[in-house]
Amino acid sequence: MRASTLFHNLARTWSLKSLIIGGKERPPVEVELNHTQERILMMIWHRGSPKMKCLSDDAGLEKGSLTPVIDSLERLGLVRRVRSETDLRSFEVYPTLAGIRQAEIVEDFYERRLEGLLDRMGDGDRQEFIAALDTLGRLIPVLKGDADERK
């Protein structure tokens, strides 16, 4: 497959992300967040208590860009930063109970939006789409260079 075809297919995945996450309707949350804050909160919630360095790498943000996002989430009471017990130079970020509640609302909202999109597809297309997402999810660690995480 040519690189231009691959890039075209990737552009379609960005369109899918826009369909799911974009739009005027936002999750019915207690605290309004911008897309970056929401994405970082969801990453923290899904990962448990990531170190700032791992979160920065996974989010594709420089540490200097991530820190203000974490600061804002901390001020809103959605996360807390704790110095690592194993490496005193680093911090781990934990979701608070309010952060967990917010993340659950956001997750449910986007799951329902995705289900609505899937309802527009026929059974065969839906199964192919879900299989493609499963394959992408399995291969992302390989593409990132984390081949040991591939299972």
Order of alpha helices (4+ residues) and beta strands (2+ residues): alpha-alpha-alpha-alpha-beta-beta-alpha-alpha
